[in-house]
Amino acid sequence: AHRHTRTMTEDAGRLRVASALEATGAHDGPLDLDLGNLAASDPSPIDPDVFGRKPSDVATAAALSRGRDVLQRLVGDLFTLPSEADVNGRYVELPAGTTYFPRTKPLPPQEKPMTKWEKFAKEKGIKKRKRSKLVYDEQTDEWKRRHGYDRVKDADRIIIADAKMSDVPGKTEDPFSREERERRERVEKNAGKQVKNLQKAVASHGKHVLPPTLQMSAAPKKGVKALPLNGMKKQQIKDLTAQVAISTASMAKYNAPIPGDEKIKTRGKRRQFDSVTDTGTEREKAQGYIDRLVRREADFTVDVNMAARKIQRAKEAENRSAKKQKLAEKDAASSGKAGGKHGKSVAGLKVKGMSGKKGKK
């Protein structure tokens, strides 16, 4: 209830006490008040007869008067909040603001939840090494991707598989079927690990760590089918719309036109497969493969002069090392004889001892 003053008016023969807002001349029209941010806005359209169609002193005075009335309304609503006494006077605790203002600084980066492998690598001190995306394929003599379509050592392109001596025809599992089964098991195992990592991340950091498509399918409360869009960030909504736009069998090629879909950029590129009926393209590819093999064999030539020079350098180095060894042996022998005469050489003592032993035998 508004506080009342002693201002009284006569209405139909009765006395009525005016409220504080009426006494202070506050604005009584619809306003958008945000007490948490101490902000107020008047959503009503501007009356050109009151504020003028052109800048003038009258329009300025009307704008100042309206601003004063709106401010008085904001102050009046502040007095309705519960207050407490303090040494400096009375104070109120403002509610949470409802108006969103742009940030002057970016939000601090959120801590991304670690997967099971990342935790294990951190405990063991395993550091991630950056490897190149391309790997040289010796079978095709080309540089291919390490992973993905048309990768190096692709099992789908292997037409001959090595057999073991212990394989029994008819009883041993087909190597191609075994490779396909193991690949399917690896995919299922990785998918299970991803689900477990997401479950742990949601349990520790909340649903905002999920991808946009999973956030829309997550049910936060009972009876609610999906999260509302206003709970997602702008980039997440963009990712979600881009994913939904191409989530058809034709990759949105034959979808009915919807306003706004033309602004969505298709991400990535579709895989292109060779035609199974075009024999000309297949012949050109086979010819190119043969040309590469012939060119590789033609490039493999031996330079006789260079080989002869290398052999000659090796022989000269061997002769030098042999001469050095002979000189070292000669010096050792001469120093041994000199030490034996004076009785100061260890080598000489050994020789005398050995000769003495032979004499006793």
Residue frames relative to the residue before (quaternion, step in Angstrom):
aa qw qx qy qz dx dy dz
A 1.0000 0.0000 0.0000 0.0000 0.00 0.00 0.00
H 0.4654 -0.6762 0.4979 0.2796 3.53 -1.05 0.83
R 0.5043 -0.6279 0.4940 0.3278 3.50 -1.19 0.61
H 0.3097 -0.7600 0.5493 0.1575 3.55 -1.05 0.76
T 0.2559 -0.7356 0.6071 0.1578 3.52 -1.23 0.62
R 0.6427 -0.5385 0.3859 0.3848 3.52 -1.32 -0.05
T 0.4314 0.6775 -0.4849 0.3460 3.59 1.20 0.19
M 0.0278 -0.8103 0.5838 -0.0422 3.55 -0.72 1.10
T 0.1218 -0.7676 0.6260 0.0638 3.55 -1.18 0.72
E 0.4263 -0.6884 0.5302 0.2516 3.54 -1.23 0.57
D 0.0515 0.7962 -0.5955 0.0931 3.58 -0.64 1.18
A 0.8355 -0.1411 0.0346 0.5299 3.58 -0.46 1.29
G 0.7354 -0.4417 0.2321 0.4584 3.53 0.88 0.97
R 0.6774 0.4410 -0.3065 0.5028 3.61 1.26 0.16
L 0.4354 -0.6768 0.5301 0.2671 3.54 -1.21 0.53
R 0.0684 -0.7925 0.6059 0.0099 3.58 -0.89 0.98
V 0.3454 -0.7313 0.5546 0.1958 3.54 -0.88 0.98
A 0.3700 -0.7428 0.5153 0.2140 3.59 -0.70 1.06
S 0.4815 -0.6642 0.4901 0.2946 3.55 -1.07 0.74
A 0.6860 -0.4813 0.3463 0.4216 3.55 -1.33 0.21
L 0.6452 0.5243 -0.3304 0.4468 3.59 1.00 -0.77
E 0.6704 0.4780 -0.3055 0.4783 3.55 0.96 -0.80
A 0.6560 0.5221 -0.3206 0.4407 3.56 1.01 -0.79
T 0.7283 0.4084 -0.2398 0.4952 3.58 1.04 -0.72
G 0.4667 -0.6998 0.4371 0.3185 3.59 1.23 -0.05
A 0.2674 0.7802 -0.5257 0.2081 3.60 1.02 0.70
H 0.5940 -0.5744 0.4284 0.3656 3.55 -1.25 0.52
D 0.2034 -0.8137 0.5373 0.0881 3.58 -0.80 1.02
G 0.5068 0.6487 -0.4242 0.3773 3.59 1.23 0.19
P 0.6908 -0.4514 0.3392 0.4516 3.61 -1.29 -0.04
L 0.0085 0.7899 -0.6114 0.0476 3.54 -0.93 0.97
D 0.3336 -0.6854 0.6042 0.2320 3.53 -1.28 0.49
L 0.0467 -0.8289 0.5566 -0.0324 3.54 -0.21 1.32
D 0.0615 -0.7574 0.6499 0.0134 3.54 -1.05 0.90
L 0.1927 -0.8288 0.5172 0.0923 3.55 0.10 1.33
G 0.5982 0.5827 -0.3711 0.4061 3.61 1.08 -0.58
N 0.7647 0.3018 -0.1623 0.5458 3.60 1.06 -0.74
L 0.3908 -0.7332 0.4653 0.3054 3.61 1.34 0.08
A 0.4766 0.6486 -0.4400 0.3982 3.55 0.94 0.97
A 0.0197 -0.7755 0.6310 -0.0083 3.55 -1.18 0.70
S 0.0279 -0.7888 0.6138 -0.0123 3.56 -1.04 0.83
D 0.3271 -0.7357 0.5681 0.1701 3.53 -1.12 0.79
P 0.2235 -0.8212 0.5090 0.1289 3.63 -0.31 1.17
S 0.5017 0.6678 -0.4358 0.3355 3.64 1.19 -0.20
P 0.5519 -0.6231 0.4290 0.3509 3.61 -1.04 0.68
I 0.5341 -0.6353 0.4636 0.3102 3.54 -1.19 0.65
D 0.3182 -0.7416 0.5649 0.1724 3.55 -0.89 1.00
P 0.3366 -0.7710 0.4934 0.2209 3.65 -0.42 1.10
D 0.6108 0.5572 -0.3702 0.4235 3.61 1.12 -0.49
V 0.6945 0.4512 -0.2736 0.4890 3.58 1.13 -0.62
F 0.7894 0.3213 -0.1570 0.4989 3.57 0.81 -1.02
G 0.5126 -0.6691 0.4131 0.3447 3.60 1.25 -0.04
R 0.4479 -0.6917 0.5050 0.2566 3.51 -1.20 0.62
K 0.7603 0.2328 -0.1425 0.5894 3.58 1.26 -0.39
P 0.6058 -0.5584 0.4017 0.3998 3.60 -1.11 0.48
S 0.1816 0.7612 -0.6002 0.1653 3.55 -0.86 1.01
D 0.6694 -0.4937 0.3620 0.4208 3.55 -1.28 0.18
V 0.6248 0.5412 -0.3400 0.4484 3.56 1.07 -0.72
A 0.6653 0.4957 -0.3037 0.4685 3.60 0.95 -0.86
T 0.6387 0.5228 -0.3250 0.4616 3.59 1.03 -0.78
A 0.6590 0.5012 -0.3101 0.4673 3.59 0.97 -0.85
A 0.6482 0.5125 -0.3235 0.4609 3.61 1.02 -0.76
A 0.6470 0.5129 -0.3179 0.4661 3.60 1.03 -0.80
L 0.6559 0.5010 -0.3152 0.4684 3.59 0.97 -0.81
S 0.6437 0.5189 -0.3236 0.4600 3.58 1.01 -0.78
R 0.6628 0.4861 -0.3142 0.4750 3.59 0.95 -0.84
G 0.6377 0.5279 -0.3268 0.4559 3.58 0.99 -0.76
R 0.6389 0.5151 -0.3262 0.4691 3.57 1.01 -0.77
D 0.6579 0.5103 -0.3129 0.4570 3.64 0.95 -0.85
V 0.6569 0.5023 -0.3117 0.4679 3.61 0.98 -0.85
L 0.6472 0.5131 -0.3168 0.4664 3.58 1.00 -0.81
Q 0.6387 0.5181 -0.3272 0.4654 3.57 1.03 -0.76
R 0.6160 0.5325 -0.3376 0.4722 3.56 1.09 -0.70
L 0.6471 0.5103 -0.3194 0.4679 3.61 0.96 -0.81
V 0.6616 0.4930 -0.3079 0.4738 3.59 0.94 -0.85
G 0.6392 0.5314 -0.3290 0.4481 3.58 1.01 -0.77
D 0.6665 0.4811 -0.3114 0.4768 3.60 1.01 -0.75
L 0.5895 0.5652 -0.3740 0.4395 3.60 1.12 -0.53
F 0.6565 0.5150 -0.3125 0.4540 3.60 1.08 -0.72
T 0.6140 0.5472 -0.3620 0.4388 3.61 1.20 -0.26
L 0.5577 0.6057 -0.3969 0.4058 3.61 1.23 -0.28
P 0.5614 -0.5907 0.4411 0.3761 3.63 -1.10 0.54
S 0.1118 -0.8102 0.5753 0.0084 3.56 -0.83 1.02
E 0.2152 -0.7478 0.6153 0.1260 3.51 -1.35 0.38
A 0.4859 -0.6708 0.4862 0.2784 3.54 -1.20 0.65
D 0.0579 -0.7771 0.6267 0.0027 3.52 -1.17 0.73
V 0.6874 -0.4584 0.3438 0.4462 3.58 -1.28 0.12
N 0.7281 0.4195 -0.2261 0.4928 3.56 1.06 -0.81
G 0.7439 -0.3210 0.2170 0.5446 3.60 1.21 -0.05
R 0.6400 -0.4824 0.4007 0.4440 3.55 -1.13 -0.67
Y 0.0599 -0.7890 0.6113 0.0109 3.52 -1.08 0.73
V 0.2380 -0.7513 0.6031 0.1229 3.53 -1.29 0.56
E 0.3898 -0.6832 0.5650 0.2491 3.56 -1.24 0.50
L 0.3478 -0.7688 0.5023 0.1889 3.56 -0.48 1.22
P 0.4683 -0.6630 0.4953 0.3094 3.61 -1.04 0.66
A 0.6750 -0.4707 0.3657 0.4349 3.55 -1.30 0.09
G 0.4982 -0.6776 0.4607 0.2837 3.55 -0.99 0.85
T 0.3040 -0.7628 0.5487 0.1570 3.54 -1.16 0.67
T 0.6361 0.5046 -0.3271 0.4835 3.59 1.25 -0.23
Y 0.2794 -0.7640 0.5645 0.1395 3.57 -0.87 1.02
F 0.1161 -0.7890 0.6025 0.0293 3.56 -0.77 1.09
P 0.5429 -0.6126 0.4457 0.3624 3.61 -1.08 0.58
R 0.4708 -0.6847 0.4872 0.2686 3.52 -1.08 0.79
T 0.4295 -0.6833 0.5248 0.2706 3.56 -1.12 0.67
K 0.7813 0.1717 -0.0969 0.5922 3.59 1.17 -0.57
P 0.5496 -0.6279 0.4210 0.3556 3.61 -1.04 0.62
L 0.5912 -0.5672 0.4425 0.3646 3.52 -1.26 0.47
P 0.5451 -0.6003 0.4493 0.3749 3.62 -1.05 0.54
P 0.5619 -0.6153 0.4159 0.3642 3.61 -0.99 0.71
Q 0.4114 -0.7148 0.5144 0.2350 3.52 -0.94 0.94
E 0.4973 -0.6609 0.4796 0.2930 3.53 -1.04 0.80
K 0.2991 -0.7686 0.5421 0.1607 3.54 -0.62 1.15
P 0.4577 -0.6923 0.4683 0.3031 3.63 -0.76 0.92
M 0.4202 -0.7174 0.5078 0.2254 3.56 -1.00 0.91
T 0.4294 -0.6780 0.5345 0.2651 3.54 -1.10 0.74
K 0.7015 -0.4611 0.3305 0.4314 3.55 -1.31 0.15
W 0.6614 0.4926 -0.3084 0.4741 3.58 0.99 -0.81
E 0.6435 0.5223 -0.3349 0.4483 3.63 0.94 -0.78
K 0.6338 0.5112 -0.3308 0.4771 3.60 1.02 -0.74
F 0.6581 0.5055 -0.3090 0.4647 3.60 0.94 -0.90
A 0.6642 0.5009 -0.3088 0.4611 3.60 0.95 -0.86
K 0.6467 0.5128 -0.3233 0.4630 3.60 1.02 -0.72
E 0.6603 0.4997 -0.3123 0.4655 3.61 0.98 -0.77
K 0.7422 0.4024 -0.2210 0.4883 3.58 0.98 -0.82
G 0.4751 -0.6935 0.4319 0.3269 3.58 1.23 -0.14
I 0.3677 0.7265 -0.4966 0.3006 3.58 1.14 0.57
K 0.1846 -0.7940 0.5738 0.0791 3.57 -0.72 1.09
K 0.4653 -0.6853 0.4917 0.2686 3.54 -1.03 0.83
R 0.2160 -0.7739 0.5865 0.1021 3.54 -0.84 1.03
K 0.3659 -0.7269 0.5406 0.2133 3.54 -0.93 0.90
R 0.0975 -0.8060 0.5835 0.0200 3.55 -0.61 1.17
S 0.5754 -0.5967 0.4351 0.3514 3.54 -1.20 0.55
K 0.5208 -0.6544 0.4578 0.3016 3.55 -1.13 0.64
L 0.7313 0.3815 -0.2191 0.5211 3.59 1.13 -0.58
V 0.0893 -0.7725 0.6285 0.0151 3.55 -1.11 0.85
Y 0.4476 -0.6930 0.4947 0.2732 3.56 -1.00 0.82
D 0.2176 -0.7720 0.5900 0.0921 3.56 -0.85 1.09
E 0.3299 -0.7798 0.5014 0.1779 3.58 -0.49 1.20
Q 0.6138 0.5695 -0.3633 0.4086 3.59 1.09 -0.55
T 0.7899 0.2840 -0.1442 0.5240 3.58 0.91 -0.89
D 0.3636 -0.7461 0.4833 0.2786 3.61 1.31 -0.12
E 0.5855 0.5401 -0.3847 0.4663 3.59 0.94 0.92
W 0.4476 -0.6324 0.5529 0.3068 3.51 -1.36 0.28
K 0.0125 -0.8145 0.5780 -0.0475 3.56 -0.68 1.14
R 0.6403 -0.5275 0.3982 0.3913 3.51 -1.34 0.28
R 0.5342 -0.6298 0.4646 0.3195 3.53 -1.17 0.65
H 0.7865 0.0871 -0.0200 0.6111 3.58 1.08 -0.82
G 0.6886 0.5053 -0.3493 0.3854 3.56 -1.30 0.26
Y 0.7748 -0.3345 0.2618 0.4683 3.51 -1.34 -0.35
D 0.8376 0.0882 -0.1185 0.5260 3.54 -1.07 0.86
R 0.2504 0.7890 -0.5174 0.2168 3.58 0.93 0.92
V 0.6371 -0.5215 0.4025 0.4001 3.52 -1.30 0.20
K 0.8345 0.1005 -0.1301 0.5259 3.56 -1.05 0.87
D 0.1632 0.8015 -0.5512 0.1648 3.55 0.91 0.95
A 0.4475 -0.7165 0.4662 0.2627 3.58 -0.75 1.05
D 0.6153 0.5644 -0.3549 0.4206 3.61 1.12 -0.54
R 0.7112 0.4490 -0.2587 0.4750 3.59 1.15 -0.52
I 0.5418 0.5922 -0.4141 0.4292 3.59 1.25 0.02
I 0.1646 -0.8217 0.5424 0.0595 3.59 -0.55 1.15
I 0.7550 0.2454 -0.1594 0.5868 3.61 1.24 -0.35
A 0.1145 -0.7926 0.5982 0.0298 3.56 -0.82 1.04
D 0.4700 -0.6747 0.4942 0.2821 3.57 -1.01 0.85
A 0.2572 -0.7611 0.5797 0.1362 3.55 -1.03 0.85
K 0.4286 -0.6859 0.5293 0.2561 3.54 -1.23 0.54
M 0.6088 -0.5658 0.4112 0.3745 3.55 -1.22 0.44
S 0.6798 0.4937 -0.2909 0.4577 3.58 1.14 -0.55
D 0.4941 0.6642 -0.4363 0.3528 3.62 1.24 -0.13
V 0.1902 -0.7652 0.6083 0.0908 3.55 -1.00 0.92
P 0.4253 -0.7093 0.4863 0.2820 3.64 -0.62 1.01
G 0.7917 0.2828 -0.2365 0.4872 3.53 -0.91 0.98
K 0.7480 0.3478 -0.2064 0.5263 3.60 1.19 -0.47
T 0.6700 0.4726 -0.2973 0.4892 3.57 1.03 -0.75
E 0.5351 -0.6404 0.4469 0.3222 3.57 -1.02 0.79
D 0.5564 -0.6103 0.4576 0.3295 3.52 -1.07 0.84
P 0.4759 -0.6996 0.4383 0.3033 3.66 -0.71 0.97
F 0.6472 0.5094 -0.3314 0.4604 3.60 1.04 -0.67
S 0.6470 0.4933 -0.3205 0.4851 3.59 1.03 -0.74
R 0.6367 0.5246 -0.3303 0.4585 3.58 1.04 -0.75
E 0.6472 0.5154 -0.3193 0.4620 3.59 0.98 -0.81
E 0.6597 0.4969 -0.3084 0.4720 3.59 0.97 -0.82
R 0.6542 0.5078 -0.3195 0.4605 3.59 0.99 -0.80
E 0.6664 0.4951 -0.3071 0.4652 3.58 0.92 -0.88
R 0.6357 0.5199 -0.3373 0.4601 3.57 1.02 -0.72
R 0.6476 0.5091 -0.3181 0.4693 3.59 0.96 -0.83
E 0.6497 0.5066 -0.3199 0.4678 3.60 0.99 -0.77
R 0.6378 0.5209 -0.3358 0.4573 3.60 1.01 -0.74
V 0.6462 0.5183 -0.3215 0.4588 3.57 0.98 -0.82
E 0.6662 0.4933 -0.3049 0.4689 3.59 0.93 -0.88
K 0.6449 0.5197 -0.3250 0.4565 3.58 1.00 -0.79
N 0.6630 0.4926 -0.3079 0.4723 3.59 0.95 -0.84
A 0.6324 0.5242 -0.3381 0.4593 3.60 1.01 -0.76
G 0.6460 0.5142 -0.3203 0.4644 3.59 0.99 -0.76
K 0.6431 0.5129 -0.3223 0.4686 3.58 1.02 -0.77
Q 0.6393 0.5227 -0.3301 0.4573 3.59 0.99 -0.77
V 0.6452 0.5123 -0.3262 0.4636 3.58 0.96 -0.81
K 0.6607 0.5026 -0.3120 0.4621 3.59 0.94 -0.83
N 0.6410 0.5170 -0.3270 0.4635 3.58 1.00 -0.77
L 0.6520 0.5014 -0.3166 0.4726 3.60 1.01 -0.78
Q 0.6412 0.5212 -0.3323 0.4547 3.59 0.98 -0.77
K 0.6623 0.4865 -0.3086 0.4791 3.59 0.97 -0.79
A 0.6485 0.5201 -0.3239 0.4517 3.59 1.00 -0.79
V 0.6543 0.4989 -0.3136 0.4740 3.60 0.99 -0.81
A 0.6539 0.5233 -0.3203 0.4427 3.59 0.98 -0.78
S 0.7573 0.3869 -0.2083 0.4832 3.60 1.06 -0.71
H 0.8126 0.2498 -0.1060 0.5159 3.61 1.03 -0.75
G 0.5863 -0.5937 0.3845 0.3949 3.62 1.17 -0.09
K 0.6871 -0.5234 0.3377 0.3740 3.55 -1.36 0.19
H 0.5438 0.6441 -0.4129 0.3449 3.61 1.17 -0.30
V 0.6034 0.5597 -0.3694 0.4316 3.64 1.21 -0.24
L 0.5424 0.6198 -0.4066 0.3954 3.61 1.21 -0.21
P 0.5778 -0.5488 0.4581 0.3938 3.60 -1.21 0.36
P 0.6693 -0.5278 0.3275 0.4077 3.63 -1.13 0.52
T 0.6600 0.5161 -0.3277 0.4366 3.61 0.92 -0.82
L 0.6785 0.4668 -0.2920 0.4863 3.57 1.04 -0.73
Q 0.5963 0.5604 -0.3682 0.4414 3.58 1.11 -0.57
M 0.6616 0.5014 -0.3151 0.4599 3.59 0.98 -0.76
S 0.7138 0.4372 -0.2610 0.4808 3.59 1.08 -0.64
A 0.5574 0.5961 -0.4024 0.4147 3.60 1.22 -0.17
A 0.2660 -0.7650 0.5705 0.1359 3.59 -0.95 0.91
P 0.2443 -0.8101 0.5092 0.1571 3.65 -0.27 1.15
K 0.8003 0.1508 -0.0703 0.5761 3.61 1.05 -0.66
K 0.6085 -0.5539 0.4213 0.3814 3.53 -1.24 0.36
G 0.7864 0.2756 -0.2268 0.5042 3.56 -0.80 1.01
V 0.6406 0.4763 -0.3285 0.5048 3.61 1.27 -0.19
K 0.3871 -0.7650 0.4712 0.2073 3.57 -0.70 1.09
A 0.8117 -0.0526 0.0747 0.5769 3.62 0.97 -0.76
L 0.6166 -0.5372 0.4196 0.3940 3.51 -1.31 0.25
P 0.4786 -0.6554 0.4841 0.3272 3.64 -1.02 0.62
L 0.6000 -0.5931 0.4034 0.3542 3.54 -1.17 0.58
N 0.6325 0.5457 -0.3557 0.4192 3.59 1.05 -0.60
G 0.6256 0.5195 -0.3514 0.4640 3.60 1.24 -0.09
M 0.6516 0.4914 -0.3090 0.4883 3.60 1.28 0.04
K 0.5218 -0.6314 0.4753 0.3212 3.52 -1.23 0.50
K 0.6834 -0.5047 0.3433 0.4006 3.54 -1.31 0.39
Q 0.6768 0.4879 -0.3040 0.4598 3.58 0.88 -0.88
Q 0.6297 0.5295 -0.3373 0.4576 3.58 1.06 -0.68
I 0.6383 0.5085 -0.3290 0.4751 3.59 1.03 -0.75
K 0.6269 0.5253 -0.3371 0.4663 3.61 1.04 -0.73
D 0.6567 0.4998 -0.3134 0.4699 3.58 0.92 -0.86
L 0.6572 0.5179 -0.3138 0.4489 3.57 0.99 -0.82
T 0.6746 0.4851 -0.3041 0.4659 3.61 0.89 -0.87
A 0.6395 0.5141 -0.3307 0.4662 3.59 1.03 -0.72
Q 0.6602 0.4966 -0.3132 0.4685 3.59 1.03 -0.71
V 0.6750 0.4928 -0.3011 0.4591 3.58 0.94 -0.85
A 0.6290 0.5749 -0.3417 0.3964 3.59 1.02 -0.79
I 0.7759 0.3021 -0.1664 0.5283 3.60 1.10 -0.62
S 0.4683 0.6902 -0.4385 0.3347 3.59 1.22 0.34
T 0.5011 0.5972 -0.4658 0.4185 3.55 0.78 1.07
A 0.6790 -0.5046 0.3398 0.4109 3.55 -1.25 0.31
S 0.7305 0.4037 -0.2295 0.5008 3.59 1.07 -0.69
M 0.4447 -0.6982 0.4475 0.3383 3.60 1.26 0.20
A 0.6844 -0.5174 0.2578 0.4443 3.58 0.97 1.03
K 0.4025 0.7254 -0.4822 0.2816 3.62 1.18 0.34
Y 0.7909 0.2540 -0.1272 0.5420 3.60 1.00 -0.81
N 0.3373 0.7469 -0.5096 0.2622 3.62 1.12 0.52
A 0.5461 -0.5846 0.4794 0.3608 3.54 -1.21 0.52
P 0.5127 -0.6654 0.4328 0.3272 3.63 -0.86 0.86
I 0.0705 -0.7756 0.6273 -0.0015 3.55 -0.89 1.03
P 0.5105 -0.6532 0.4514 0.3301 3.62 -0.84 0.86
G 0.7651 0.3342 -0.2717 0.4788 3.54 -0.82 1.04
D 0.5893 0.5931 -0.3789 0.3967 3.61 1.15 -0.45
E 0.6056 0.5729 -0.3742 0.4062 3.59 1.09 -0.54
K 0.6307 0.5343 -0.3388 0.4494 3.61 1.21 -0.34
I 0.5923 0.5707 -0.3667 0.4347 3.58 1.23 -0.34
K 0.2837 -0.7723 0.5483 0.1501 3.54 -0.67 1.10
T 0.4200 -0.6978 0.5227 0.2520 3.55 -0.92 0.94
R 0.2553 -0.7918 0.5418 0.1201 3.55 -0.72 1.10
G 0.7908 0.2696 -0.2186 0.5041 3.52 -1.10 0.74
K 0.3329 -0.7144 0.5695 0.2334 3.55 -1.27 -0.26
R 0.4903 -0.6667 0.4809 0.2894 3.51 -1.12 0.70
R 0.5225 -0.6306 0.4756 0.3212 3.52 -1.16 0.64
Q 0.2461 -0.7606 0.5882 0.1226 3.54 -1.02 0.89
F 0.1533 -0.7931 0.5870 0.0536 3.56 -0.74 1.09
D 0.5133 -0.6451 0.4752 0.3074 3.53 -1.12 0.73
S 0.5327 -0.6253 0.4717 0.3205 3.52 -1.19 0.64
V 0.3975 -0.7267 0.5130 0.2253 3.56 -1.06 0.78
T 0.6960 0.4516 -0.2720 0.4876 3.59 1.26 -0.15
D 0.5956 0.5651 -0.3712 0.4338 3.60 1.23 -0.26
T 0.1753 -0.8181 0.5417 0.0808 3.57 -0.15 1.27
G 0.5852 0.5965 -0.3812 0.3955 3.60 1.10 -0.54
T 0.6664 0.4912 -0.3032 0.4719 3.59 0.92 -0.88
E 0.6480 0.5110 -0.3227 0.4635 3.55 0.99 -0.82
R 0.6411 0.5184 -0.3290 0.4605 3.59 1.01 -0.75
E 0.6462 0.5188 -0.3209 0.4586 3.60 0.99 -0.82
K 0.6532 0.5068 -0.3198 0.4628 3.60 0.98 -0.80
A 0.6508 0.5070 -0.3179 0.4673 3.58 0.96 -0.83
Q 0.6473 0.5156 -0.3148 0.4647 3.57 1.01 -0.83
G 0.6465 0.5178 -0.3178 0.4614 3.58 1.03 -0.78
Y 0.6360 0.5193 -0.3292 0.4664 3.58 1.02 -0.76
I 0.6522 0.4996 -0.3137 0.4760 3.60 0.97 -0.83
D 0.6379 0.5274 -0.3321 0.4524 3.60 0.99 -0.80
R 0.6475 0.5130 -0.3301 0.4568 3.60 0.98 -0.75
L 0.6459 0.5133 -0.3234 0.4635 3.58 1.00 -0.80
V 0.6658 0.4940 -0.3053 0.4684 3.59 0.94 -0.89
R 0.6620 0.5075 -0.3116 0.4551 3.57 0.97 -0.85
R 0.6359 0.5198 -0.3390 0.4588 3.59 1.02 -0.73
E 0.6654 0.4816 -0.3096 0.4790 3.61 1.00 -0.77
A 0.6483 0.5115 -0.3269 0.4596 3.58 1.04 -0.73
D 0.6597 0.5074 -0.3148 0.4563 3.59 1.03 -0.70
F 0.6284 0.5292 -0.3376 0.4595 3.58 1.22 -0.47
T 0.2232 0.7630 -0.5635 0.2247 3.61 0.17 1.33
V 0.3731 -0.7200 0.5497 0.2006 3.53 -1.26 0.61
D 0.2783 -0.7355 0.5968 0.1595 3.56 -0.90 0.98
V 0.3360 -0.7857 0.4868 0.1811 3.57 -0.28 1.31
N 0.6551 0.5234 -0.3216 0.4399 3.58 0.90 -0.88
M 0.6655 0.4921 -0.3111 0.4671 3.57 0.93 -0.86
A 0.6401 0.5194 -0.3278 0.4616 3.59 1.01 -0.77
A 0.6482 0.5149 -0.3218 0.4595 3.60 0.98 -0.81
R 0.6485 0.5154 -0.3240 0.4569 3.59 0.97 -0.83
K 0.6442 0.5189 -0.3245 0.4587 3.59 1.00 -0.79
I 0.6485 0.5101 -0.3200 0.4656 3.60 0.97 -0.83
Q 0.6534 0.5175 -0.3127 0.4556 3.58 0.99 -0.87
R 0.6476 0.5067 -0.3227 0.4688 3.60 0.97 -0.83
A 0.6420 0.5239 -0.3284 0.4532 3.60 0.99 -0.79
K 0.6585 0.4998 -0.3126 0.4678 3.61 0.97 -0.82
E 0.6471 0.5118 -0.3222 0.4643 3.60 0.96 -0.83
A 0.6502 0.5030 -0.3221 0.4696 3.59 0.96 -0.76
E 0.6422 0.5200 -0.3187 0.4644 3.58 1.04 -0.76
N 0.6482 0.5080 -0.3178 0.4698 3.60 1.00 -0.80
R 0.6464 0.5191 -0.3284 0.4526 3.60 0.94 -0.80
S 0.6667 0.4945 -0.3089 0.4644 3.58 0.93 -0.88
A 0.6354 0.5261 -0.3339 0.4560 3.63 1.07 -0.71
K 0.6466 0.5140 -0.3174 0.4658 3.58 1.01 -0.82
K 0.6420 0.5195 -0.3241 0.4615 3.59 0.95 -0.83
Q 0.6539 0.5164 -0.3159 0.4539 3.59 0.98 -0.81
K 0.6445 0.5138 -0.3228 0.4653 3.60 0.99 -0.80
L 0.6503 0.5107 -0.3194 0.4629 3.58 0.94 -0.86
A 0.6497 0.5150 -0.3221 0.4570 3.59 0.98 -0.79
E 0.6531 0.5021 -0.3122 0.4732 3.60 0.98 -0.81
K 0.6403 0.5273 -0.3207 0.4573 3.58 1.01 -0.81
D 0.6534 0.5020 -0.3079 0.4756 3.59 0.94 -0.86
A 0.6522 0.5135 -0.3213 0.4558 3.60 0.96 -0.83
A 0.6601 0.5095 -0.3106 0.4562 3.59 0.98 -0.81
S 0.6629 0.5002 -0.3083 0.4641 3.58 0.94 -0.85
S 0.6639 0.4878 -0.3120 0.4732 3.60 0.94 -0.77
G 0.6206 0.5441 -0.3414 0.4497 3.61 1.09 -0.62
K 0.6535 0.5054 -0.3147 0.4675 3.63 0.96 -0.81
A 0.6549 0.5113 -0.3157 0.4583 3.57 0.92 -0.86
G 0.6683 0.4960 -0.3047 0.4630 3.59 0.93 -0.77
G 0.6303 0.5486 -0.3404 0.4312 3.63 1.04 -0.64
K 0.6330 0.5402 -0.3348 0.4420 3.62 1.03 -0.73
H 0.7551 0.3759 -0.1952 0.5004 3.58 0.88 -0.92
G 0.4540 -0.7137 0.4375 0.3052 3.63 1.19 -0.15
K 0.5735 0.6102 -0.3646 0.4073 3.58 1.17 0.41
S 0.6266 0.5534 -0.3451 0.4266 3.60 1.15 -0.17
V 0.4828 -0.6626 0.4991 0.2807 3.49 -0.99 0.91
A 0.6317 0.5366 -0.3341 0.4488 3.55 1.01 -0.78
G 0.6531 0.5243 -0.3114 0.4490 3.56 1.01 -0.83
L 0.6361 0.5280 -0.3276 0.4575 3.56 0.99 -0.77
K 0.6368 0.5277 -0.3271 0.4572 3.54 0.96 -0.77
V 0.6563 0.5107 -0.3176 0.4556 3.53 0.95 -0.85
K 0.6589 0.5036 -0.3171 0.4602 3.58 0.93 -0.86
G 0.6496 0.5244 -0.3219 0.4466 3.55 0.95 -0.86
M 0.6668 0.5054 -0.2955 0.4612 3.52 0.92 -0.86
S 0.6582 0.4971 -0.3214 0.4651 3.54 0.97 -0.80
G 0.6279 0.5396 -0.3340 0.4505 3.54 1.09 -0.74
K 0.6430 0.5229 -0.3212 0.4582 3.56 0.95 -0.76
K 0.6415 0.5178 -0.3258 0.4629 3.52 0.98 -0.83
G 0.6464 0.5304 -0.3317 0.4369 3.52 1.02 -0.79
K 0.6467 0.5216 -0.3350 0.4444 3.59 0.97 -0.72
K 0.6358 0.5294 -0.3328 0.4524 3.53 1.01 -0.83
